[in-house]
Amino acid sequence: MSVRIGVFVCHCGTNIGGTVHVPEVVAYAATLPDVVHAEGNLYTCSEDGLSSIRNQIKEHRLNRVVVASCTPRTHEPLFKKNCELAGLNKYLFEFVNLREHCAWVHMNQQEDATEKAKDLVRMGVAKASLLTPEEDLSTEVLPSSLVIGGGISGLSAALTLAHQGYHVELLEKSDRLGGLLKDVNRVFPTNTPTADLITPLIDSALQHPNIAVHFKAELVEIKGFIGNFTASVKVNNETLDLNTGTIIVAIGAVEFKPDGMFEYGRFANVMTQLDFEKRYPSGCTGLKRVVMVNCVGARIDDTPYCGRFCCITAMKNATLLKEADPEAEVTVLHRDIMAFGKVFEAYYQKALRMGVRFIRYSADRPPEIIGSRGRAGSVRIYHELMGRDLELDADAVILTTPLVPAGDNEALSRMMKIPIGNEGFFMEAHQKLRPVEFPADGIYIAGCARFPAEIAECIAQGYAAAAKAAAPMSRGRVVTEALVSEVNPLLCSGCGRCLGICPFGAIDWTELRVGPERTRQVAAVNPTECKGCGLCAASCLSGAIQIKGFTDEEILAMVNAAAG
């Protein structure tokens, strides 16, 4: 069958039409080889534009479609779906980005922009003539999820999935559930006992028939892909192989220990906020003079980020001290106060009304701990507004420290091929569009493994991760695009470069029979794990790897069209 291409050029209002002379581009497109129809549309993504594409596919028997319009990020799926509605395989569609690649970057060069638009359309037509029909990839999904971490996020995610009827394997590396919250006395801003929040969740998880809890569990290895993961877990010197369809990473974070800072570890009455809550689990009585130092270990070179809720933690314990003894002197030394939102601002105002003092210090003149008889006796601070040093007597000095990444992050990152950011926390696929997903399909993230988050955020992220994990499990199958890499085993030299460079672990060895009794190792791609990034094809010295939809022949056709 001969190639019959239809070209549809969009004005996109003035986004494209205000710079590019669209009628001239349409007339030029009609002269290109294999183009049997070309037209301009005011808005190709509108129903009028979409219906025109469907009608022209049938009327002119088009077997290729090129749309030249705005960003493929939002519109390409729409146009592909429209081609399918008209009976055309969606992989016979080619997108030309005239907005970002032409009109927006050449707004003051209209004639040149029009010529460039012609070049881009010519390149798109050259590639489209070589496109081949493909079929989406489909994989079955096991109705089971692996939740790594038994803190507030992991419990929220596990219970959400279990209530929907999915089996959950909950891994906890310690001998208890609850994470750091188990050591916290009360939660802000209500000052409710933490046990009232966390204990019902723990009991529900332990008693739920759809949740299998594994304590002191060490994750040894994870293999597989969305729908069929196999996790090797060591529990009590016994290795278990757990098969799940999805994975939720909720390992949380750990408290920063300020060893060697502000005499921590030297004086017994210098402690962190979490140390304080462990040391005084039943109340805050007995302390008459308390000095809290905020931003210890945060917003410095090693940990440049803000702990986000450290200030609120200090306010909580300061108000609890004042409630226990209204005559107690409680002072919070801070670089500035992070109390975002109406609720936390009200919490800050409450602390002020109760008599908690807030004194600001600068990073270049931090507070100094003065020792007396093996204890911290006072704290010297330069008061910026008064312009002089103050010395504050202290029965206890409480250091407010941030959460830092867990020690398991790097090992998990290598094991599951999931990225880590500069601060050492796991990095989501997209901060706004995919905030609880990883680039690797079927693996999701929740809570402080992503970044320090207060309790409400952790619970919300646990729910969100569970919702994302439930989506493929509820369908029973996951469908992915066919634009993935494939290896020609006859050309593969077995060098292994592609195995080392693939960021998703989608390539492995397979045996190729080359004789009656001889085999050799060649690379093979698991299409379900492949994301079509092209790194393997670019690194292949023998030219054995091609990316469907972006083959060497198609790319070179575009290059030749650009040069012509």
N, C-alpha and C positions, 0 to 999 in steps of 0.2 A: 504494500500500500504506500502510495506517495505521501510525502510529508505535506500537511496543510496547516499552516500557522495563522492564528488570529492574534492581532496586536491591539491592545486597548490602552490608550494613553489618557491619563486623568489630569484635569486642570487643578483638582484639589482646591477649588475656590481660587484664591490668589496665592496660595502657598507655592504652587508650581506655575500656574498660568500667569501670575504676576511677574514672573521672571523669564520663563521659557515660552517661546511662541509655539504653543501646542499644535495648532493646525499645520504648521510647517513640519513638525516632527511626525504627525500622522501621515501627511502626504509622502514624506520620505520613507516611513515604515512600509507603505504599500508597495514600494519599488524593490524591497529586499527579497532575496531568493526564498521561495517556499511560502511567502506570505500571500494569502488569498483574501484576507480581509483586514482592514485597519480602520479604527474609529477613535474619536475623542469623546470623553465623558466629563461632565462638570464634576460629578462625584462618582467614581466607579464603585465605591463601597456602598453607595445607596441602593435601594431596591431597584430603581430604574437602571442603574449601571449593572447590577448583578443579573437582572432579568435579560438585559441586552446580551451579556456574555452567554447565558444559557441558550437564548434564541439563536445567536450566531453560530454556536457550536453545532446546533441541529441543522440550521439552514445551509451553512457552507461546509458541513461535514468536517469541521475542524478536528484535528487530532493532536494539536499542540496549542497552548494558549500562553501568551506573554502579556502581563499587565505591568505597565510603567506608571507607578504612582508613589505613595508615601511609604512609610516604614513597614518592612515585612514583619517586624516584631509583633505588631498588633493585627495586621491585615492579611498576611499570607494564609493563615489557617482559614479565614473567611473565603478567600478566593478559591483555595483548594477544595473546600467543601462545596462551593458553588459549581465547580467543574464536575465533581462527582454527581451532583444532582442532575446534571445534563448528560450523564453517562460516560464522562471522560475520566480516565485514570488520573488521580490527583498528582501523580509523580510526572505527568506530562505537562506540568505547569511551571513556568519560569517567572520570577519576580525581578523587576528592574526598579531600583530605588531612585526616583527622580527628585525627590524632595531633599533628603539629607545629603545625597551624593552630588546633587547638581544645583537645584534652585536656591536652597538656603545658603550654600557656600559661595554662590556667584551672583548675589542679588544685584550688584552694581555692574554686571557684565552680561547684559541680556543676550547680545548676539553670540558671544562665546558660550554662554550657558545653553543656548539653543543648539549650537553645534555639538557640544558635549552630550546633550540629551540624545542627539542622533547617534553618536558613538555608542552610548550605553545601550540604546535600543538595538543597534546592530549587533552588539556583543550578546545581548540576551537572545536574539533570534538565532544567532549562530549556535549557541549552546542548546537552545530548545530543539533544534532540528536533530540533535543527537540523543535526546532524552529517551529513556526506555521505561515502559510500565513496570511498576513494582507493587508488591503487596505488603501491607502492614504486618509487623511481627506480633505474635500473640503468645503469651505465656500464662500458664495456670498459676494461681496464687493460693498458697496454703492459708487456711483461716486461723492463723496463729501468729502471735507477735512476741518478740523478745524485747523486754524492757530492761535496760542496763542502769541500775541505780534505784535504791529504795527510799529516796528522800521524798519531799512533798511533791515534786514534779513527777517523779516516777510512779508514786502511788496514785496521783490524779490520773495519769495516762493509763496505768494498768487497770484501775477500777472502771474507767470509762469504757475501755475495750471489753472488759469482762462482763459488764452490765449489758453490752450489746450481743453477748453470746460467743465472743471469740476467746480462744484459749490464750493465756498469757504466761510466759516464762519470765519470772521476775528475779533478776540477779542482784544480790547485795553482797559486797565484799566484806562487810563487818558481820557481827553476830546479832544485829538488830536492825529494824526498819526505822525510818524517821529522819535519817541524816543529821545535819547540824541542828535541826530544830529540837531534837531530843535534849540538847544541852541548854536550850533557851527557856527562861522561866515564863516570860510573857511576850505577847506579840503586839506590836504597834499597829494602828494608833489607838486601839480600844483597850490595850493593856490586859486583854483576856489571857488567862493561863494557857500556855502553849498546849498542855495536855488536852484541853477541851477541843482543840483543833486537830491535833495529830493522832491522838489515841484512837478515835473512831475510825480514821482512815486505816491505821495499822490493823486494828481488829477486823475490819471488813476485808482487807487484803488477805489476812491469814485464814479467814473463814470462807472466803469465796471459792466455790467449787471450780471456777474457771481459771483460777490463779495458782500456779505452782511457784512457791517462794524457795529460792536457793540461797542459804546463808553461807558466808565465808567462801563465796564463789569467785574463782579466778578465771577470767576469759582467756583461753589459750589461743584460739584461732577461729576465724570466721571465713567461710567460703560461700560461694554462690552468688545469687543475684535476686532482684525483686521477685517475690513469689516463692522462692526456694533457697533460703539461706540455711546453712548448717553451721552451728556454733559449737565448738569444743570447749567445755567448761569443766574445770577441776573443782570438785567439792569433796572435802574430807579424803584427799588422796585418791579419789575415784574420778575418772574422766567420763563425762556425759556428752553425748552428741544430741543437740537439740535442733530440730527442724522447724523453721518458722518462715512465714511469708514476708514479714516486715520487721524492722528493728527501730527502737526508740532509744536514743542515747540521752540519759538523764543522770549522769554520774555526779553532777553538782560541782562544787568547788570546795576549797579548804581555807581556813582562816590563816592570814599571814601572821607568822610568829616573828616579832621584832627583836630577834636575838642581837644583843649588843647595842640596841638603840634605847635611849632614855633609861638606862640602867636596868632594862628588862633582863631577868635571869640573875641579877645580882642582888637586888633588894626584894624581899618577900612580898612587900606591899605594893609593888609595881606589877600590874597585871593587865591583860587585855580585857575587852568587854566580855568576851566569851568566858575567860577565866573567872571574871567577877560573877557571872551568872552561875557558873559551876560551884564557886566557893560559897555563894550565898543563895542556895536553892529555895529556901523557905521564906526569904524576906531580906530587906536591906537595912536592918537595924544594927546599931553599934558603931556606925561610922558618922563622926561629927563634921569632919572636914575632908572633902573629896575634890580632887582636881582631875578632870578628864582632858586628855590631849588628843585632838582629832588629827586626821590626815597623817597618821604614823604609818609609813610604808606605802603611802599613796601619793600620786602626783609628784613622783621623783623619777630619776632617770631609769631605774630598774623597773618600776611599775608606774608608768606615766598617766594611767587612767584614774578617774574618780571612782570610788567605791559605791557611789550612787545612794545607798541607804545608810552609810556609816553615821552621818549626822543625826538621822532619825533614831538610830540605835542609842547614840549618846543621850539624846533628849529623853528617850524612854527610861533609861536607867537613872538619869538625873531626876526625873519627875517621881520615880518610884522611891528614890532616896528621900526626897522632900515629903512624899506622902507618909513614909515611915517615921520621919522626924522633921517636922516643919522648921525646927531650929537649926538643922544641919546646914553647913555652908557648902554649897555645890557650885563649882566653877567649871565651865567648859571653855577650853582654849582652842581656837579654831583659826583656820586660814580664811575661810568664809563658810557660810551655812548653805547647804543644799536642802531646801524644803520646798520642792516643787508641788504645785497643785494646791487647791483650796484646803484639802484635808490636812496636809502636812504643814501648811502655813498656820492653820489653827492650832496644830500640835505645838508648833514653835511658840506661838503666842501664849499658850497654856503654860509652857515651861517658864516663860518670862514672868507671868503673873504669879507663879508659885515661888518666885525668888531665885531661880537658877540664873547665875551670872554668866554672860558670854563675853569673852575677851578675845580680840583678834590678834594673831601674831603673823609675822611674815616668814617666808621660807628661808630667808638668809639670816634671821635671828630667831631660831627655834627656842622653845622653853628649855630650861636647864634644871635637872633634878639635883637637889641638895641632900646629901646623905647625913644621917645622924644615928649613931649606934647600930649600924648594920641595916638601917631602914631608910626609906625616903622620908625625910622630915619636912621638906618644903619644895616648892617649885618656883624658880625665878623666871619671870616673864617680862619682856619689854612691852609696855603698854603704848601702842602707837599714838593714840589720841592724847594721852597725858604726857607723852614724850619722856617717860622715865621707867626705870625698872620697878617691878612689884615682886614681893616675895610672899607666896601663899602657903600657909601651913597646910600639911596634908597628912591625914591618917592613912589614905590610900591614893595612889595615882593609877588611873585607869586609862590605858592607851586604846584608842579607837583605830582599828586596823581594817583593811579591806579584805575581800575574798580574792584569792589567787587561784590559778588553774590547778586542777588535781594532777597528781604525779603520773596518772595513767593516760593522760591525754595524748602524748606523743606515740606511745605504744598502740593505742586504739586508732590513731590517725594512720599509722603505717598498716595496721591490720585490715582496716575497712576502707582504705583509700579515701578518707574524708579530710578536708582541709583544716588547718589551724591558722589563726590570725597572728598578727605581730605580738599581741599580749599573751599568747599561749592558750587562749580559749578557742573552742571550735568555731568555725566560720560558716554561717548559713549560706545557701545558694544565692539569695538576694535579700537584702535587708528589708525591702518593702514588699516585693512581689512574692517571695518564697521564704518567709522569716523562720519557719520551723522545718525546713527541708535542707538536705544536702544535695550537691550535684549528682551523687550516686543515688539512683532511684531506689525507693523502698527503705531508705534510712532517714530517720527524722531526729530532731533535737528539741530538747525542752529544758528550761530552767537555767541554773547558773553554770552549766557546762558551756553555754553560749556566751554568757557575760553575767556579772553580778546583777541579780534581780531580787526585788522584795517578794514577799510571800504571795500576794495577789497575782503578780506577774507570773510567778512560777506555776501557780495553779492554772492560770489561763493558758500558758504555753503547753502545759501537760494536756489540757483539753484539746488544744489546737493540734498538737502532734498526734494525739489519738484519733482525731477526726481525719487527718491526712492518711494515717495508717489504715484506718477502717475503709477508706474509699476503694482501694484496689481489692481488699479482702471481701468487701460486700459484692463487688462485681464478679469475683471469682477468677477473673482473667485481667491481665494488663496488656494493653495494645500500645506499641511504640512504633515510631516511623522507621522505614526501611533504609534510610540514608545512613548506612553503617559501612564499615570497612569489610573487605573480603580479601582472602589470600589465594593467589593462584599457586597451588602446591608444586606445580612443575617448574615454576620460576624461583621458588623460595630456596635460598642457599643455606638456611638454618643457622644464620649468624646470631640470632637472638636479640638484635638491637630493638626490635619492636616490643619484645616482652619487657625489656627494662624501661622503655620510655612511656608505655601506656599508663596513664594516671588512674585508670579504672580497673586495672587487672583483667581486662577483657580478652587477652591473648595468652594462649598456652601452647604447649607442644602437642603434636599428634604424630602418629606413625604413618608414613607413606610407603606403600609397597612399590619397590622399584625392580623387583625380580621375583622368581619363584620362591626364593628363600631369603630375600634381602629386603630390609626396610630402612628408612632413614627418617630422622626427626625433621618436621617442618612446622611452621607456625600455623595456628588455626584461631579464628576469631569467634568468640561467643557473641552472637548478634544481640542478645538480650542485655548484655553488660556494656556493649560498645555505645558511645555517644556520638560517633562520627566526627570527632575533633580533628582528625587528619594527621596527628603527630606520627602515627605509625607509617602512613604513606610517605610522609616527608622524610622519614629516617631510613626507609627501605632502599638499600643500595642496589638491589637487583630488580627493582620495579615490580615486585610480586604483589604489592598491596595497592588496591584501588578503593576509593570511596564512592559508593553508589550516589549518582547525582552530581559527582564532582570528579569524574575520571580524568586521567591525563588528556584523553582525546577531547573531552568537553572543555577543559580549561584552556588547552592550546587553541581550540577553535575560537574561544573568546579573545585570546591574545592576538591571533592572526586577524580577527575582525577589527580589533582596536588599532592594529598597525595598518590595516587596509583603509 
